[in-house]
């Protein structure tokens, strides 16, 4: 369905990838853009990038394309932002990490090795074994980490946590090349003034 401007009114997941200078307070400045528009962030991850001094934000939102494009334009206006890019899910490779704390007792009393089989079948692994509990680690899509959570509930999951999405675009663009082009464009623009 489209509105009068020709934009789709379909709500879907978008990934916004933002390259920034590594400065304090920038996370707040970026999230305020979403808050002012009453847009919920599904997940957010901030990490260093392959370029020293440059951070990469991976932000997942569920909105229309029109709203997503407006968000990206607004983010680009922040001084410390070097670049902001909009992707649909199929334009990226992505994963999430989940940790599950399960009591040790059911694991020890599992004569049929159901828990071990469950862990193996879900391509998860045991991260830690303590006196009272085990920690299981699973990397995958949200649907996969949720599925394992649902299956582990029968053994008494005492804690569950999932990271924000991390994502790499399928484009051939290299961050270093993009930043050099940006620097050259800025230098050229300054010479003209």
Buried (B, 14 or more C-beta within 10 A) or exposed (E): EEEEEEBEEEEEBBBBBBBBEBEEEBBEBBBEBBEEEEBEBBBBBBEEBEBEEBBBBBBBBEBBBBBBBBBBEBBEEBEBBBBBBBBEBEBBEBBBBBBBBBBEEBBEEBEEEBBEEBBEEBEBEBEEEEEEBBBBBBBBEBEBBBBBBEBBEEBEBEEBEBBBBBBEBEEEEEBEEBBEEEEEEEEEEEEEE
